[in-house]
Amino acid sequence: MEKEKSTTKNHLSGTNNNRDTKKYRYKNKEYSQHTDLIKNVFRDYATMKDSTVEVFAKEWNLTEGEHYITRDEFDRREKNGELQNNWFFDRKDPELNTISLRDGKIVISSNWPLMVNSVPKQFAQFLEQAEKLGIEILVISE
């Protein structure tokens, strides 16, 4: 196993433009899938902070429609067939992507690229915000 590194200086190094092949560690568990890591960090944070949807979204710099939608909105769109061709929100088992907050539930998007056209995007921003909030996520392989 390679030496663990802080995410701040290393999450963008060695990245093949849009494809991140690094593995990350959070709370002694290894992650190679961005969305699994994000969901677990969000669940822990939501439990720890007991936030409302609005406060949670603001703390994480999340945009409704891009990073998440409310569970009520997800259910409405699913019922109306609006999610048939929408790959941002996993329809197979939405409960896996649902985060419970004090005043409601949100469904987390499955689209969290590290970079797009060499510009840091959602996953890079998530890692930076996690660090600002004091959450330790380590790069464990490159």
HELIX and SHEET records of a PDB file:
HELIX    1   1 THR A    7  ASN A   10  1                                   4    
HELIX    2   2 HIS A   34  LYS A   49  1                                  16    
HELIX    3   3 VAL A   53  GLU A   59  1                                   7    
HELIX    4   4 ARG A   71  LYS A   79  1                                   9    
HELIX    5   5 PRO A   94  ASN A   97  5                                   4    
HELIX    6   6 GLN A  122  LYS A  132  1                                  11    
SHEET    1   A 4 LYS A   5  SER A   6  0                                        
SHEET    2   A 4 LEU A 138  SER A 141 -1                                        
SHEET    3   A 4 LYS A  23  TYR A  26 -1                                        
SHEET    4   A 4 LYS A  29  TYR A  31 -1                                        
SHEET    1   B 3 TYR A  68  THR A  70  0                                        
SHEET    2   B 3 GLY A 104  ILE A 108 -1                                        
SHEET    3   B 3 THR A  98  LEU A 101 -1                                        
SHEET    1   C 2 MET A 115  VAL A 116  0                                        
SHEET    2   C 2 VAL A 119  PRO A 120 -1                                        
END                                                                             
